[in-house]
Amino acid sequence: EIYGLSETTGPLTFSPKANKPGFVGQICPGMEIKLSDEGEVLTRGGNIFQGYLKAPEKTAEVLDDDGWFHTGDIGTLDDEGYLKIIDRKKELIITSGGKNISPANLEAALKMIPVVGQACAIGDNRKFVSALLVLDPEAAPVWAAANGKDGMSLEDLANDPDVLAAVQAGVDEANTKFAQVEQIKKFVLLGEEWMPDSDLLTPTSKLKRRGVHAKYAREIESMYVDA
């Protein structure tokens, strides 16, 4: 694997001799790399761009006075200098306790629950992490038919005690992969699928978190009433 951005004019890291699964390689010769206190990947060297055309304010946001380019990606570096990209900085959940959490990792684990098709982790400036989960419109009816609930709508299934118990079991299993502070403490199960090119998803089905938070503000607040 390799890693780079337009602003680095090509690859920033690569693996010339040995690949490590999950890592994007070591820094290219002539370049420097380090992590900020927040874990953001910073780099500098001759390949780094000099700035955005006619956009000095935007340039100042990513190029500091010492020449370090702030990539906007959160990563880790191991003892051998191999870089792993965790998430985009703007996507991170920062809890009220100051813990940085990658929602993408949580959401990927939650979508492994058989009846769950979509997930959005919640927790920015909150005491704990919660999630909005959406039933899979294909898998959920199959589960329902196999469990004596054939013909129920997705909305009804989302409120069914047996379905909620099955999803809770899946959440409990997913939580075993994460540190306690990262674990999903509560969730709301939804029956309405999120569609691409909407207020909730981009045309390529990436989450529009602000849109999700706005539409489901009441459901989100219900998980933090006593927090």
N, C-alpha and C positions, 0 to 999 in steps of 0.2 A: 504494500500500500504506500501511497504518497499523500502529502498534504501541502496545500498551497492556496493562495488567493490571488485575485487579480492584482492586488496591491503589492504582492511579493514577486510579481513578474515571473511566475512559474513555481516549481516545487520549492517548498521550504524544508520539508523533511522527506526522507526516503530510506529504504532498507537495501543497501548495496550488497550485503553478504548474507544476512539472516533475517527472516521475517519473524515477528512475534504476533500471534493472533490478537486482534483487538487494538494493536498499536499501529501508528502511521509512520514509523521509522525514526531515524536520528536526523539531527540538523545537517543541512547541506554544508559543504566546506565554504568558509568565508562568511558564514552567517552566525549570528548569536541568537540564543533563545533563553527565556526565563519565564517564570510565572509570577504574576502579581500576588499580593496578599489575598485577593479574592479568587485566585486560581486562573486568572485570565492569561492566555498565551500572549507573550510579548516577544517581538523579534526586531533585530536591526541588522543592517549590512548593506552592501552595495546593490543588492537586488530590490531593495525597498523603494517604492514610488516616492516622488517628491511632494505630491499633494494632488488634490482633486482640482480639476480645471475651473478656475473662477469661483472657487468655493473655499475660501480661507477658514471660515468658521467650522465647516465640516471637517476640513483637514486637521484643524487644531484639536478636534475631538478624538482623533485616532493617532496622531503623531505628537509625542511629547517633546520637551525641550532637549532631551538627551538623545533624540533620534529613535526612540523605541516606538514601533508600530503596535498599537493595541488591536489585536485581531477580532475581538468580540467573541472568541471561542474560549470555553472553559476546558482545561485539560490537566493532565498529570504527567510528570516526568519520573521514570524509574531510575535506579542507580546507574544504569548503562546509558542513560540519556535518551531512551525511547519515549516518544510522546504518544499519549492517548487522549483523544478528543472526547469530552464528556457531553457537552451541550453548548448551545449559544448562551452567552451571558444574559441577554435580555429575556431568555426563556426561564432562567433560574427562579425557583421559589426561595425566598429568604424569609424564614419564619420570624416570629416576634422575638425569639431567642437568638437570632442572628445566624442560624444554621442555613447554609446553602445546600439546596436539594435540586437534583435534576428531575423535572417532571417527566421527561421522555423515558427515563429508565423505569419509573413507576408505572407509567401508562403502558409500556410494552409488556410488563409483567401482568398487569390487570387484564389486558386484551388476550392473554392466554387462558383466561377463564372461559370454559366452553360456550356459555350462553352470552358472553359479553362481546360486542363488536367494536365499541368505541369507548374511550375513557379520557377524562380530563382531571388531572390532579389539581387540588386547591390547597393553598396554605400560605400565600404571601402575606406577611405581617400577621399571621395567625399563630395560635399556641400549638396547633397540631395540624397534620396533613389529612385532608379528606379527599373525596373523589366523586365526580359525577360519572356514572356508568350507564351505557346505552345497550339495551338488549340487541343481540344480533338478529336481524329479521329473518335469517335463514336457519340458524342453529337453534334459536329459542323455540320456535314451533316444533322442531324435531324433538327437543327435550320435553316439551309439553305433551306431545303425543305419547311419548314413552313413559310418562309419569301420570297418566290419567287426566290430562288437562287439554285434550285435543279441542281445537276450535276457539280457544280463548284468544282475545286480542292481545297485542303486545302491551297495550296500556294496562289491561287487567293482569297480565303476567307480571308486570313490573311492580304490582302491589300485592301479589300472591305470597303468602307466608312461606310456602315451600320453595318458591323461586328465590325469595330473599335469603332463605337459609342456605340454599345451594351456592348463591353468589357469595354469601358471607364466608362459607367454607373455602371458596376460591380466593377470596381476599386474604384470609388467614394463611393460606398456602403461599400466596405471593409475598406476604409480609416477612416470611422466613428468609427471604433473599436480601433483606435490607436491615440497616441499623434501626434501633427502636425509634429514634427521632424521625426517621424517614417513613415509618410504617403508616399505612392508612388506618386511621382510628374510626372514621365514619364514612358512609357513602349514601348517595341517593341513586336509586335505580330508575331509569327513564325508558319509556317505550317508543318514543319518537326518534327515528334515525336522523342523524345530522347529515345533510346533503352537501355535496361539493358546490362551489361557487355561490355561497350564501353568506349570511352574517356570521355563520359558525365555522365554516370550512372554506379554504381557498379552492381554486379550481383543481389543484393537485391533492386535495383532501388533507391539507395541513390545518391544524387547529388555529382558529382565530380566537385567542384566549379572551380578549376583551369582549368580543361578541358573545361568547359562551357565558362569561361572568355576568354580562348585562341581562341576557335572557333568563338566566336561572338564578338571579340574585336572591330571590325568596328562598329557593331550595338550598342555596349555599348558606344563607344566614341561619336556616333551620338547624344546620349541623353545628352551629357555634353559639346557640342560645345560652347554654350554661357554661361556655368557655370563658 
